[in-house]
Amino acid sequence: MAEGLLRHMARERGLEVYTDSAGTGRSHLGQAPDPRAQAEMLKHRLDISDLRARLFHGSDYERFDLLLAMDGTNLADMLRLAPNPDLAAKARLILDWSSTHPGGDVPDPWYGGPEGFEYVHALLEEAIGTLLNDLRDEA
């Protein structure tokens, strides 16, 4: 959901960004997003069915300017793969940009119903909006 929202919201702001989504676990490699995540995004006219899960690699620190983690566990996994402390600074929690949940974890909606995906969408939309506004202001 985060990658789809980030791409869409960046386009709306006229920002050119390169995004790629990766996980720190192997359980969903090659799979499309959860059907409930896809359904939530379609409610907002966003199709994320083409996205596929891949594994996060230490080389991602070289490929990207910013690495966003959904929660502290994933952030810790990402930091362990950092080639050096300077590059490790690229890894941040996505909710660092949230005014309502700064530095918090995005809850995993997988274990609940559609309302969990709605909640996550709202959290991500707010944080990504702030992040993109900050990036635009820095440009």
Secondary structure as GFF3:
##gff-version 3
##sequence-region A 1 139
A	DSSP	alpha_helix	2	12	.	.	.	ID=ss1
A	DSSP	alpha_helix	35	43	.	.	.	ID=ss2
A	DSSP	alpha_helix	60	63	.	.	.	ID=ss3
A	DSSP	beta_strand	67	69	.	.	.	ID=ss4
A	DSSP	alpha_helix	72	80	.	.	.	ID=ss5
A	DSSP	alpha_helix	85	88	.	.	.	ID=ss6
A	DSSP	beta_strand	91	93	.	.	.	ID=ss7
A	DSSP	three_ten_helix	94	97	.	.	.	ID=ss8
A	DSSP	three_ten_helix	109	111	.	.	.	ID=ss9
A	DSSP	alpha_helix	114	138	.	.	.	ID=ss10
###
